[in-house]
Amino acid sequence: MSAPAQFPDRLAAAVERKGASLCVGLDPMVERLPAELRGVEPAEAYERFCRGIVDAVAETAVAVKLQSAFFEALGSTGVAVFERVAAHARDAGLLVVADVKRGDIPSTAEAYAAAFLDPRGGEPPLADVMTVSTYMGGDSLEPFLRACREHGAGIFCLLKTSNPGSGDVQDLPLADGRPLWHHVAGLVEEWGAGLVGESGLSAVGAVVGATHSGVVETARRLLPHAVLLLLGVGAQGAQPADVAPAFAEHPAGGLVSVSRPILYAHEERGGDWRGAAAAEAARFAGELRAAAVVG
């Protein structure tokens, strides 16, 4: 049996097919669901909504990012919906990002890797790639790196996150004056050095907030082989033009996650919520194509 293609190669192929590195974040909120889903049991409503969004954006986006917290908040039924929506997205030809930000001592991290990145019997892994917590160090990431080597998985390491408070830790100056996240970027590059695919991109990527001026450009320079999962576009204020430096070396060098502006496009556009989501996804994809050319 041949080894599976690495995640970055699958991403690069998807971007080549569709022309834009758009990832749609699935962050369902009961209070913002379309009118037809209000009053429906929350887990069922989330599943119907997320499946509808997946179907609406499947021709435009290359991936969806499921934020597990919104599903976990509903308990076991929500976790089951997370798994079914992930499977539906993969059936629709989309890559699946499990936004779970897991990280722990190696034995526990091994269980997390098994949960999200290892095949389950005869079934494929739950996700193609997952977000991981970087700040516990290399041994906590080894189980995830194993899954990358054995199963073609990918990971996105928390690096410089989009929230304003990220500077409390990530910007702390080192003895040489560099912020801490620059040192972590060097570690991410090192961890991913042996996992560079045919595309020239590594299975070990990084989470970068496009909300901080100059950060995307610096991250691209520090991480020439990493796919950057770019957050903050849309509701947090970053614009597609802000992510252009991510594409300086490769059209799949960034994976741009957009959530609420697409999920809840019906609030502004009116009409059918699926059609509104599809139209907004197409608009963002067009802007990202332009940004990639500039990058």
C-alpha positions as CSV (number, residue, x, y, z in Angstrom):
1,M,0.0,0.0,0.0
2,S,1.5,3.3,-1.0
3,A,2.1,6.1,1.5
4,P,-0.6,8.8,1.6
5,A,0.1,12.1,0.0
6,Q,1.2,14.7,2.5
7,F,-1.3,17.3,3.6
8,P,0.5,20.2,2.0
9,D,0.6,18.4,-1.3
10,R,-3.1,17.8,-1.1
11,L,-3.7,21.5,-0.2
12,A,-1.5,22.6,-3.1
13,A,-3.4,20.5,-5.5
14,A,-6.7,21.8,-4.2
15,V,-5.6,25.4,-4.6
16,E,-4.4,24.7,-8.1
17,R,-7.9,23.4,-9.0
18,K,-9.9,26.1,-7.3
19,G,-7.6,29.1,-7.6
20,A,-7.8,30.4,-4.1
21,S,-6.7,29.2,-0.7
22,L,-10.0,29.8,1.1
23,C,-10.9,27.9,4.3
24,V,-14.4,28.4,5.7
25,G,-14.6,28.3,9.4
26,L,-17.6,26.5,10.9
27,D,-18.4,28.3,14.1
28,P,-22.1,27.7,14.6
29,M,-24.0,29.9,17.0
30,V,-27.6,29.2,18.0
31,E,-28.6,32.8,18.2
32,R,-27.4,33.5,14.6
33,L,-28.8,30.5,12.8
34,P,-31.2,31.1,9.9
35,A,-34.9,31.4,10.9
36,E,-35.8,28.0,9.5
37,L,-33.4,26.4,12.1
38,R,-34.5,28.3,15.1
39,G,-36.4,26.2,17.6
40,V,-34.8,23.0,16.2
41,E,-32.8,21.0,18.8
42,P,-29.3,22.6,18.8
43,A,-27.3,19.6,17.8
44,E,-29.6,18.9,14.9
45,A,-29.7,22.6,13.9
46,Y,-25.9,22.7,13.9
47,E,-25.6,19.7,11.7
48,R,-28.2,20.9,9.2
49,F,-26.6,24.3,9.1
50,C,-23.0,23.1,8.8
51,R,-23.9,20.6,6.1
52,G,-25.7,23.3,4.2
53,I,-22.7,25.6,4.4
54,V,-20.3,22.8,3.3
55,D,-22.5,22.1,0.3
56,A,-22.7,25.9,-0.5
57,V,-19.0,26.5,-0.5
58,A,-17.7,23.2,-1.8
59,E,-17.0,24.5,-5.3
60,T,-15.1,27.6,-4.0
61,A,-13.3,26.7,-0.8
62,V,-10.5,24.2,-0.4
63,A,-11.1,23.5,3.2
64,V,-13.4,23.9,6.2
65,K,-12.2,24.6,9.8
66,L,-14.4,23.1,12.5
67,Q,-14.0,25.0,15.7
68,S,-14.6,22.2,18.2
69,A,-15.6,24.4,21.1
70,F,-18.9,25.3,19.6
71,F,-19.7,21.6,19.1
72,E,-18.3,20.4,22.5
73,A,-20.5,23.0,24.2
74,L,-23.5,20.8,23.3
75,G,-22.0,17.7,25.0
76,S,-21.8,14.3,23.4
77,T,-24.4,15.0,20.8
78,G,-22.4,18.0,19.6
79,V,-19.2,15.9,19.4
80,A,-21.0,13.4,17.3
81,V,-22.2,16.2,15.0
82,F,-18.6,17.5,14.7
83,E,-17.5,14.0,13.5
84,R,-20.4,13.7,11.0
85,V,-19.9,17.2,9.6
86,A,-16.2,16.5,9.2
87,A,-17.0,13.3,7.3
88,H,-19.5,15.2,5.1
89,A,-16.9,17.8,4.3
90,R,-14.4,15.2,3.2
91,D,-17.1,13.5,1.1
92,A,-17.6,16.9,-0.6
93,G,-14.0,17.0,-1.5
94,L,-12.9,19.5,1.1
95,L,-9.9,19.3,3.4
96,V,-10.8,19.3,7.1
97,V,-9.0,21.4,9.7
98,A,-9.8,20.3,13.2
99,D,-9.4,23.5,15.2
100,V,-8.8,21.9,18.6
101,K,-5.5,23.5,19.8
102,R,-4.5,20.3,21.7
103,G,-1.2,19.8,23.5
104,D,0.0,17.9,26.5
105,I,2.7,15.5,27.7
106,P,3.6,13.0,25.1
107,S,1.4,10.1,26.3
108,T,-1.7,12.3,26.3
109,A,-0.7,14.0,23.0
110,E,-0.5,10.5,21.5
111,A,-4.2,10.0,22.4
112,Y,-5.0,13.4,20.8
113,A,-3.2,12.4,17.7
114,A,-5.1,9.1,17.5
115,A,-8.4,11.0,18.0
116,F,-7.9,13.4,15.1
117,L,-5.1,12.3,12.7
118,D,-4.9,8.5,12.8
119,P,-7.2,6.3,10.7
120,R,-10.0,4.7,12.6
121,G,-10.2,1.1,11.6
122,G,-11.1,1.1,7.9
123,E,-12.2,4.7,8.0
124,P,-10.0,7.7,7.2
125,P,-8.8,10.1,9.9
126,L,-11.3,12.6,11.3
127,A,-9.2,15.5,10.0
128,D,-6.5,16.2,7.5
129,V,-4.8,18.7,9.8
130,M,-5.3,20.0,13.3
131,T,-4.2,23.0,15.4
132,V,-1.8,22.2,18.2
133,S,-0.5,24.1,21.2
134,T,3.2,24.8,20.6
135,Y,4.3,26.2,23.9
136,M,4.8,22.9,25.7
137,G,7.8,22.1,23.6
138,G,9.0,19.5,21.1
139,D,8.3,16.3,23.0
140,S,4.6,17.3,23.3
141,L,4.4,17.5,19.5
142,E,6.2,14.3,18.6
143,P,3.0,12.2,18.5
144,F,1.5,14.7,16.0
145,L,4.7,14.6,13.9
146,R,4.4,10.8,13.9
147,A,0.9,11.1,12.4
148,C,2.3,13.4,9.8
149,R,5.0,10.9,8.9
150,E,2.8,7.8,8.9
151,H,-0.5,9.1,7.7
152,G,0.1,12.2,5.6
153,A,-1.5,14.4,8.2
154,G,-0.6,18.1,8.9
155,I,-0.5,20.3,12.0
156,F,-0.7,24.0,12.5
157,C,1.4,25.1,15.5
158,L,0.2,28.1,17.5
159,L,2.7,30.9,16.7
160,K,1.5,34.5,16.7
161,T,-2.3,34.4,17.3
162,S,-4.8,37.0,16.2
163,N,-6.1,38.0,19.7
164,P,-5.0,41.3,21.1
165,G,-3.7,39.6,24.3
166,S,-1.3,37.4,22.3
167,G,1.5,39.8,23.1
168,D,1.3,39.0,26.8
169,V,3.4,35.9,26.1
170,Q,4.2,35.7,22.4
171,D,5.8,39.1,22.2
172,L,8.0,38.8,25.3
173,P,11.5,39.9,24.3
174,L,14.4,37.4,24.4
175,A,17.9,38.3,25.5
176,D,18.8,39.2,21.9
177,G,15.8,41.5,21.5
178,R,13.6,39.2,19.4
179,P,10.1,38.5,20.5
180,L,9.5,34.9,21.8
181,W,7.3,34.0,18.8
182,H,10.3,34.5,16.5
183,H,12.2,31.8,18.4
184,V,9.2,29.5,18.2
185,A,9.1,30.0,14.5
186,G,12.6,28.7,14.3
187,L,11.5,25.6,16.1
188,V,8.5,25.1,13.8
189,E,10.8,25.3,10.8
190,E,13.1,22.7,12.4
191,W,10.2,20.4,13.3
192,G,8.9,20.5,9.7
193,A,12.2,20.2,7.9
194,G,11.9,16.4,7.3
195,L,8.2,16.7,6.3
196,V,8.5,18.8,3.2
197,G,6.4,17.4,0.3
198,E,6.7,17.5,-3.4
199,S,5.0,20.9,-3.4
200,G,7.9,22.4,-1.4
201,L,5.6,23.0,1.6
202,S,5.9,21.3,4.9
203,A,3.3,19.3,6.8
204,V,4.2,21.4,9.9
205,G,2.5,24.8,9.5
206,A,1.8,27.7,11.8
207,V,-1.2,29.7,13.1
208,V,-0.7,33.4,12.3
209,G,-3.0,36.3,13.0
210,A,-3.4,38.6,10.1
211,T,-4.6,41.2,12.5
212,H,-1.1,42.3,13.5
213,S,0.7,44.7,11.1
214,G,3.8,43.2,9.5
215,V,3.4,39.8,11.2
216,V,2.4,37.8,8.1
217,E,5.4,39.1,6.1
218,T,7.8,38.3,9.0
219,A,6.3,34.8,9.5
220,R,6.7,34.1,5.8
221,R,10.4,35.1,6.0
222,L,11.0,33.0,9.1
223,L,9.0,30.0,7.8
224,P,9.8,29.6,4.1
225,H,8.3,26.1,3.9
226,A,5.3,26.3,6.2
227,V,1.7,26.7,5.3
228,L,0.4,29.6,7.4
229,L,-3.1,29.2,8.7
230,L,-4.2,32.9,8.6
231,L,-6.8,34.0,11.1
232,G,-8.6,37.3,11.8
233,V,-9.9,38.0,8.2
234,G,-13.4,39.3,8.4
235,A,-15.0,39.8,11.8
236,Q,-11.6,40.6,13.6
237,G,-10.8,43.3,11.1
238,A,-8.1,41.9,8.8
239,Q,-8.6,42.1,5.0
240,P,-7.6,39.7,2.2
241,A,-4.9,42.2,1.2
242,D,-3.3,41.8,4.6
243,V,-2.4,38.1,3.9
244,A,-0.7,38.7,0.5
245,P,2.8,38.1,1.9
246,A,1.9,34.6,2.7
247,F,1.8,33.7,-1.0
248,A,5.1,35.2,-1.9
249,E,6.8,31.8,-2.3
250,H,3.8,29.5,-3.2
251,P,0.1,29.9,-4.1
252,A,-0.8,27.5,-1.3
253,G,1.6,29.1,1.2
254,G,-1.3,30.5,3.2
255,L,-4.7,29.0,4.1
256,V,-7.0,31.9,4.9
257,S,-9.8,31.1,7.3
258,V,-13.0,33.2,7.1
259,S,-15.9,32.3,9.4
260,R,-18.7,34.6,10.4
261,P,-18.9,36.8,7.2
262,I,-19.6,33.7,5.2
263,L,-21.6,31.7,7.7
264,Y,-24.0,34.5,8.5
265,A,-24.0,36.3,5.1
266,H,-27.8,36.0,5.0
267,E,-28.0,38.6,7.8
268,E,-26.7,41.3,5.3
269,R,-27.6,39.8,1.9
270,G,-31.0,38.4,2.8
271,G,-32.6,35.6,0.8
272,D,-31.6,31.9,1.1
273,W,-28.8,31.5,3.6
274,R,-27.1,28.8,1.5
275,G,-27.0,31.1,-1.5
276,A,-25.8,34.0,0.6
277,A,-22.9,31.9,2.0
278,A,-22.0,30.7,-1.5
279,A,-21.9,34.3,-2.9
280,E,-19.8,35.6,0.0
281,A,-17.4,32.7,-0.3
282,A,-17.0,33.5,-4.0
283,R,-16.3,37.1,-3.2
284,F,-13.6,36.3,-0.7
285,A,-12.1,33.7,-3.0
286,G,-11.8,36.4,-5.7
287,E,-10.1,38.8,-3.3
288,L,-7.7,36.1,-2.2
289,R,-6.8,35.3,-5.9
290,A,-5.9,39.0,-6.3
291,A,-3.9,39.0,-3.0
292,A,-2.0,35.9,-4.1
293,V,-1.0,37.6,-7.3
294,V,0.2,40.7,-5.3
295,G,2.0,38.4,-2.8
